[in-house]
Amino acid sequence: MTEEKKKEEEAEIWTIDELVELTEKVQTDSVSYQEKELPIQWCDLVESEEPKVDLAAVDSADESTKQDLFAKFGTARVLAMVEKANKKNPEGATITRDSWDKIPATIRWQLSGIVLGNKEVGENFR
């Protein structure tokens, strides 16, 4: 048996119940910035909680505008995930919609990478 096949067989398989639970579970991590840690929390979203994107506007936009629209959508999605967790666990809230634009962009990039499941992207912006 090849090493790749062994890895595939050893991989855990999600159950539907576990996936559903993720949308209600407050997940936590931290962002490292200037030798200090900022704890963060978020919840995964279900389809009805996802921010809406105007696909017609995206389709008709030039590349620069498309990038701006997707950046705004990404920010809205991260904030929705953070706000959902903040409602479920108010005492754990560190980032809010009001504080988002006031914190260093480096922290926002790292936080977004972690929350959206690509920690390496956030780490590349340190």
N, CA and C atoms as a LAMMPS dump frame, in Angstrom:
ITEM: TIMESTEP
0
ITEM: NUMBER OF ATOMS
378
ITEM: BOX BOUNDS ff ff ff
-5.0000000000000000e+02 5.0000000000000000e+02
-5.0000000000000000e+02 5.0000000000000000e+02
-5.0000000000000000e+02 5.0000000000000000e+02
ITEM: ATOMS id mol type element x y z
1 1 1 N 0.85 -1.175 0
2 1 2 C 0 0 0
3 1 3 C 0.898 1.242 0
4 2 1 N 0.554 2.207 -0.857
5 2 2 C 1.376 3.41 -0.941
6 2 3 C 1.133 4.303 0.274
7 3 1 N 2.09 5.178 0.514
8 3 2 C 1.987 6.121 1.64
9 3 3 C 0.757 7.023 1.49
10 4 1 N 0.476 7.436 0.26
11 4 2 C -0.677 8.298 0.005
12 4 3 C -1.988 7.578 0.346
13 5 1 N -2.09 6.313 -0.034
14 5 2 C -3.288 5.531 0.281
15 5 3 C -3.474 5.376 1.78
16 6 1 N -2.369 5.165 2.505
17 6 2 C -2.439 5.044 3.955
18 6 3 C -2.983 6.32 4.579
19 7 1 N -2.507 7.459 4.08
20 7 2 C -2.976 8.743 4.6
21 7 3 C -4.463 8.918 4.351
22 8 1 N -4.913 8.529 3.153
23 8 2 C -6.332 8.637 2.824
24 8 3 C -7.172 7.772 3.763
25 9 1 N -6.712 6.562 4.041
26 9 2 C -7.464 5.654 4.905
27 9 3 C -7.481 6.129 6.356
28 10 1 N -6.416 6.825 6.777
29 10 2 C -6.324 7.308 8.148
30 10 3 C -7.072 8.614 8.36
31 11 1 N -7.435 9.295 7.286
32 11 2 C -8.127 10.572 7.397
33 11 3 C -9.486 10.38 8.064
34 12 1 N -9.784 11.288 8.95
35 12 2 C -11.092 11.232 9.602
36 12 3 C -12.159 11.722 8.64
37 13 1 N -13.352 11.209 8.798
38 13 2 C -14.48 11.578 7.961
39 13 3 C -15.473 12.375 8.813
40 14 1 N -15.904 13.529 8.281
41 14 2 C -16.898 14.335 8.976
42 14 3 C -18.249 13.639 8.949
43 15 1 N -19.001 13.77 10.027
44 15 2 C -20.405 13.365 10.013
45 15 3 C -21.236 14.625 9.793
46 16 1 N -22.442 14.456 9.332
47 16 2 C -23.333 15.598 9.128
48 16 3 C -23.573 16.31 10.461
49 17 1 N -23.759 15.543 11.525
50 17 2 C -23.983 16.155 12.836
51 17 3 C -22.808 17.025 13.264
52 18 1 N -21.586 16.567 12.996
53 18 2 C -20.407 17.365 13.34
54 18 3 C -20.361 18.66 12.534
55 19 1 N -20.714 18.575 11.261
56 19 2 C -20.712 19.768 10.417
57 19 3 C -21.781 20.76 10.868
58 20 1 N -22.947 20.264 11.201
59 20 2 C -24.016 21.127 11.695
60 20 3 C -23.591 21.782 13.006
61 21 1 N -22.937 21.014 13.852
62 21 2 C -22.47 21.53 15.142
63 21 3 C -21.486 22.688 14.959
64 22 1 N -20.684 22.647 13.91
65 22 2 C -19.725 23.73 13.664
66 22 3 C -20.406 25.078 13.483
67 23 1 N -21.625 25.078 12.972
68 23 2 C -22.318 26.349 12.757
69 23 3 C -22.849 26.938 14.059
70 24 1 N -22.85 26.158 15.111
71 24 2 C -23.3 26.639 16.418
72 24 3 C -22.168 26.763 17.432
73 25 1 N -21.035 26.158 17.124
74 25 2 C -19.901 26.139 18.046
75 25 3 C -19.059 27.41 17.885
76 26 1 N -18.726 28.034 19.008
77 26 2 C -17.803 29.161 18.983
78 26 3 C -16.389 28.59 18.909
79 27 1 N -15.703 28.902 17.831
80 27 2 C -14.332 28.444 17.639
81 27 3 C -13.382 29.571 18.056
82 28 1 N -12.228 29.204 18.57
83 28 2 C -11.294 30.211 19.056
84 28 3 C -9.888 29.946 18.551
85 29 1 N -9.114 30.99 18.508
86 29 2 C -7.703 30.938 18.149
87 29 3 C -7.112 32.26 18.614
88 30 1 N -5.916 32.556 18.169
89 30 2 C -5.342 33.862 18.496
90 30 3 C -4.491 34.351 17.341
91 31 1 N -4.344 35.66 17.282
92 31 2 C -3.53 36.323 16.279
93 31 3 C -2.292 36.858 16.995
94 32 1 N -1.131 36.553 16.451
95 32 2 C 0.118 37.081 17.008
96 32 3 C 0.452 38.388 16.313
97 33 1 N 0.752 39.4 17.13
98 33 2 C 1.103 40.7 16.568
99 33 3 C 2.033 41.418 17.528
100 34 1 N 3.202 41.753 17.064
101 34 2 C 4.21 42.472 17.842
102 34 3 C 4.432 41.846 19.22
103 35 1 N 4.67 40.553 19.192
104 35 2 C 5.007 39.771 20.389
105 35 3 C 3.889 39.708 21.446
106 36 1 N 2.66 39.956 21.02
107 36 2 C 1.499 39.793 21.89
108 36 3 C 0.451 38.97 21.139
109 37 1 N -0.471 38.407 21.884
110 37 2 C -1.53 37.586 21.305
111 37 3 C -2.875 38.295 21.442
112 38 1 N -3.69 38.2 20.411
113 38 2 C -5.059 38.707 20.444
114 38 3 C -5.991 37.516 20.277
115 39 1 N -6.733 37.158 21.336
116 39 2 C -7.677 36.043 21.179
117 39 3 C -8.82 36.442 20.24
118 40 1 N -9.228 35.504 19.404
119 40 2 C -10.337 35.754 18.481
120 40 3 C -11.333 34.606 18.567
121 41 1 N -12.55 34.872 18.156
122 41 2 C -13.593 33.844 18.126
123 41 3 C -14.472 34.061 16.899
124 42 1 N -15.062 32.96 16.431
125 42 2 C -15.959 33.001 15.283
126 42 3 C -16.807 31.744 15.263
127 43 1 N -17.869 31.794 14.468
128 43 2 C -18.716 30.622 14.188
129 43 3 C -18.846 30.499 12.683
130 44 1 N -18.903 29.277 12.206
131 44 2 C -19.197 29.079 10.793
132 44 3 C -20.635 29.493 10.53
133 45 1 N -20.908 29.865 9.297
134 45 2 C -22.226 30.352 8.911
135 45 3 C -22.993 29.311 8.11
136 46 1 N -24.301 29.353 8.212
137 46 2 C -25.155 28.588 7.303
138 46 3 C -25.506 29.518 6.145
139 47 1 N -26.023 28.967 5.079
140 47 2 C -26.281 29.735 3.857
141 47 3 C -27.094 31.006 4.113
142 48 1 N -28.124 30.909 4.938
143 48 2 C -28.98 32.078 5.182
144 48 3 C -28.265 33.196 5.937
145 49 1 N -27.148 32.889 6.589
146 49 2 C -26.39 33.894 7.333
147 49 3 C -25.276 34.531 6.494
148 50 1 N -24.985 33.936 5.353
149 50 2 C -23.919 34.441 4.491
150 50 3 C -24.301 35.805 3.923
151 51 1 N -23.339 36.735 3.892
152 51 2 C -23.604 38.015 3.218
153 51 3 C -23.894 37.753 1.746
154 52 1 N -24.713 38.578 1.177
155 52 2 C -25.092 38.393 -0.224
156 52 3 C -24.175 39.22 -1.116
157 53 1 N -23.849 38.663 -2.262
158 53 2 C -23.046 39.367 -3.251
159 53 3 C -23.886 39.515 -4.516
160 54 1 N -23.85 40.705 -5.095
161 54 2 C -24.604 40.991 -6.312
162 54 3 C -23.812 40.469 -7.508
163 55 1 N -24.133 39.255 -7.941
164 55 2 C -23.382 38.622 -9.022
165 55 3 C -23.503 39.376 -10.342
166 56 1 N -24.639 40.03 -10.565
167 56 2 C -24.798 40.813 -11.794
168 56 3 C -23.802 41.969 -11.802
169 57 1 N -23.628 42.607 -10.642
170 57 2 C -22.666 43.709 -10.544
171 57 3 C -21.246 43.201 -10.749
172 58 1 N -20.959 42.027 -10.228
173 58 2 C -19.626 41.444 -10.389
174 58 3 C -19.374 41.109 -11.862
175 59 1 N -20.347 40.486 -12.497
176 59 2 C -20.184 40.084 -13.9
177 59 3 C -19.942 41.276 -14.823
178 60 1 N -20.584 42.399 -14.542
179 60 2 C -20.462 43.558 -15.433
180 60 3 C -19.317 44.489 -15.054
181 61 1 N -18.616 44.21 -13.98
182 61 2 C -17.56 45.103 -13.491
183 61 3 C -16.219 44.821 -14.161
184 62 1 N -15.364 45.852 -14.174
185 62 2 C -13.998 45.639 -14.647
186 62 3 C -13.224 44.926 -13.537
187 63 1 N -12.025 44.472 -13.855
188 63 2 C -11.257 43.643 -12.905
189 63 3 C -10.989 44.347 -11.576
190 64 1 N -10.658 45.613 -11.622
191 64 2 C -10.373 46.364 -10.401
192 64 3 C -11.615 46.441 -9.506
193 65 1 N -12.741 46.705 -10.109
194 65 2 C -13.997 46.781 -9.358
195 65 3 C -14.376 45.41 -8.813
196 66 1 N -14.153 44.353 -9.604
197 66 2 C -14.434 42.997 -9.132
198 66 3 C -13.611 42.686 -7.884
199 67 1 N -12.339 43.057 -7.898
200 67 2 C -11.492 42.81 -6.729
201 67 3 C -12.019 43.55 -5.519
202 68 1 N -12.452 44.79 -5.719
203 68 2 C -13.017 45.573 -4.614
204 68 3 C -14.291 44.925 -4.07
205 69 1 N -15.149 44.46 -4.972
206 69 2 C -16.404 43.816 -4.55
207 69 3 C -16.131 42.544 -3.755
208 70 1 N -15.19 41.727 -4.222
209 70 2 C -14.869 40.485 -3.515
210 70 3 C -14.181 40.768 -2.178
211 71 1 N -13.37 41.811 -2.113
212 71 2 C -12.74 42.184 -0.841
213 71 3 C -13.815 42.61 0.168
214 72 1 N -14.783 43.388 -0.284
215 72 2 C -15.878 43.816 0.601
216 72 3 C -16.705 42.613 1.049
217 73 1 N -16.948 41.685 0.123
218 73 2 C -17.691 40.473 0.467
219 73 3 C -16.92 39.654 1.502
220 74 1 N -15.617 39.499 1.306
221 74 2 C -14.792 38.74 2.254
222 74 3 C -14.815 39.362 3.638
223 75 1 N -14.69 40.679 3.7
224 75 2 C -14.748 41.378 4.988
225 75 3 C -16.106 41.186 5.645
226 76 1 N -17.167 41.318 4.864
227 76 2 C -18.518 41.141 5.405
228 76 3 C -18.702 39.724 5.953
229 77 1 N -18.14 38.749 5.278
230 77 2 C -18.254 37.351 5.711
231 77 3 C -17.505 37.13 7.017
232 78 1 N -16.287 37.623 7.112
233 78 2 C -15.507 37.474 8.343
234 78 3 C -16.219 38.166 9.503
235 79 1 N -16.702 39.379 9.272
236 79 2 C -17.408 40.095 10.342
237 79 3 C -18.684 39.374 10.767
238 80 1 N -19.403 38.784 9.813
239 80 2 C -20.611 38.026 10.161
240 80 3 C -20.261 36.822 11.039
241 81 1 N -19.142 36.155 10.737
242 81 2 C -18.714 34.99 11.518
243 81 3 C -18.279 35.412 12.928
244 82 1 N -17.576 36.529 13.022
245 82 2 C -17.129 37.034 14.323
246 82 3 C -18.33 37.509 15.148
247 83 1 N -19.236 38.246 14.516
248 83 2 C -20.405 38.754 15.235
249 83 3 C -21.304 37.623 15.729
250 84 1 N -21.418 36.56 14.952
251 84 2 C -22.213 35.411 15.385
252 84 3 C -21.625 34.83 16.671
253 85 1 N -20.312 34.682 16.705
254 85 2 C -19.657 34.175 17.916
255 85 3 C -19.803 35.157 19.07
256 86 1 N -19.684 36.452 18.787
257 86 2 C -19.815 37.46 19.84
258 86 3 C -21.198 37.426 20.487
259 87 1 N -22.227 37.133 19.703
260 87 2 C -23.583 37.015 20.261
261 87 3 C -23.692 35.781 21.156
262 88 1 N -23.044 34.703 20.753
263 88 2 C -23.102 33.464 21.531
264 88 3 C -22.202 33.508 22.761
265 89 1 N -21.123 34.268 22.683
266 89 2 C -20.142 34.331 23.771
267 89 3 C -19.661 35.779 23.947
268 90 1 N -20.523 36.647 24.48
269 90 2 C -20.177 38.069 24.587
270 90 3 C -18.911 38.339 25.4
271 91 1 N -18.666 37.525 26.424
272 91 2 C -17.479 37.763 27.256
273 91 3 C -16.184 37.445 26.52
274 92 1 N -16.247 36.722 25.408
275 92 2 C -15.054 36.395 24.639
276 92 3 C -14.799 37.351 23.483
277 93 1 N -15.674 38.337 23.31
278 93 2 C -15.563 39.255 22.176
279 93 3 C -14.345 40.167 22.319
280 94 1 N -13.519 40.19 21.3
281 94 2 C -12.396 41.133 21.26
282 94 3 C -12.528 42.045 20.043
283 95 1 N -12.943 41.499 18.926
284 95 2 C -13.125 42.261 17.693
285 95 3 C -14.617 42.449 17.466
286 96 1 N -15.001 43.669 17.114
287 96 2 C -16.393 43.968 16.791
288 96 3 C -16.434 44.708 15.456
289 97 1 N -17.626 44.869 14.917
290 97 2 C -17.793 45.633 13.678
291 97 3 C -17.249 47.051 13.878
292 98 1 N -17.507 47.638 15.059
293 98 2 C -17.05 49.001 15.336
294 98 3 C -15.527 49.102 15.409
295 99 1 N -14.872 48.063 15.91
296 99 2 C -13.416 48.129 16.059
297 99 3 C -12.666 47.682 14.804
298 100 1 N -13.333 47.002 13.889
299 100 2 C -12.688 46.398 12.727
300 100 3 C -11.822 47.395 11.949
301 101 1 N -12.367 48.553 11.604
302 101 2 C -11.625 49.527 10.798
303 101 3 C -10.572 50.283 11.595
304 102 1 N -10.558 50.102 12.903
305 102 2 C -9.618 50.841 13.757
306 102 3 C -8.373 50.036 14.12
307 103 1 N -8.392 48.745 13.846
308 103 2 C -7.241 47.903 14.209
309 103 3 C -6.285 47.81 13.017
310 104 1 N -5.005 47.482 13.271
311 104 2 C -4.047 47.384 12.167
312 104 3 C -4.491 46.381 11.096
313 105 1 N -4.238 46.759 9.855
314 105 2 C -4.615 45.904 8.724
315 105 3 C -3.947 44.539 8.813
316 106 1 N -2.739 44.481 9.353
317 106 2 C -2.04 43.208 9.501
318 106 3 C -2.843 42.245 10.36
319 107 1 N -3.429 42.742 11.429
320 107 2 C -4.257 41.9 12.3
321 107 3 C -5.5 41.446 11.544
322 108 1 N -6.111 42.352 10.791
323 108 2 C -7.315 41.982 10.024
324 108 3 C -6.993 40.883 9.015
325 109 1 N -5.841 40.969 8.332
326 109 2 C -5.459 39.942 7.357
327 109 3 C -5.245 38.6 8.05
328 110 1 N -4.541 38.613 9.171
329 110 2 C -4.29 37.356 9.89
330 110 3 C -5.598 36.754 10.383
331 111 1 N -6.434 37.585 10.981
332 111 2 C -7.713 37.115 11.5
333 111 3 C -8.555 36.522 10.369
334 112 1 N -8.61 37.221 9.248
335 112 2 C -9.392 36.724 8.109
336 112 3 C -8.874 35.381 7.626
337 113 1 N -7.565 35.235 7.547
338 113 2 C -6.982 33.963 7.123
339 113 3 C -7.35 32.827 8.046
340 114 1 N -7.297 33.09 9.345
341 114 2 C -7.644 32.058 10.326
342 114 3 C -9.119 31.695 10.225
343 115 1 N -9.979 32.699 10.232
344 115 2 C -11.43 32.481 10.239
345 115 3 C -11.898 31.794 8.955
346 116 1 N -11.297 32.156 7.829
347 116 2 C -11.711 31.57 6.555
348 116 3 C -11.014 30.253 6.257
349 117 1 N -10.221 29.779 7.227
350 117 2 C -9.651 28.442 7.105
351 117 3 C -8.341 28.366 6.352
352 118 1 N -7.687 29.503 6.176
353 118 2 C -6.396 29.485 5.484
354 118 3 C -5.395 30.262 6.329
355 119 1 N -4.993 29.67 7.413
356 119 2 C -4.103 30.322 8.369
357 119 3 C -2.825 30.8 7.706
358 120 1 N -2.32 30.067 6.713
359 120 2 C -1.074 30.438 6.056
360 120 3 C -1.181 31.793 5.36
361 121 1 N -2.349 32.104 4.795
362 121 2 C -2.53 33.406 4.143
363 121 3 C -2.363 34.514 5.163
364 122 1 N -3.012 34.377 6.305
365 122 2 C -2.893 35.39 7.352
366 122 3 C -1.471 35.528 7.83
367 123 1 N -0.754 34.425 7.963
368 123 2 C 0.624 34.468 8.441
369 123 3 C 1.544 35.149 7.444
370 124 1 N 1.216 35.093 6.164
371 124 2 C 2.045 35.729 5.147
372 124 3 C 1.97 37.253 5.185
373 125 1 N 1.008 37.794 5.913
374 125 2 C 0.849 39.245 5.969
375 125 3 C 1.422 39.84 7.242
376 126 1 N 2.179 39.076 8.004
377 126 2 C 2.822 39.616 9.201
378 126 3 C 3.992 40.435 8.824
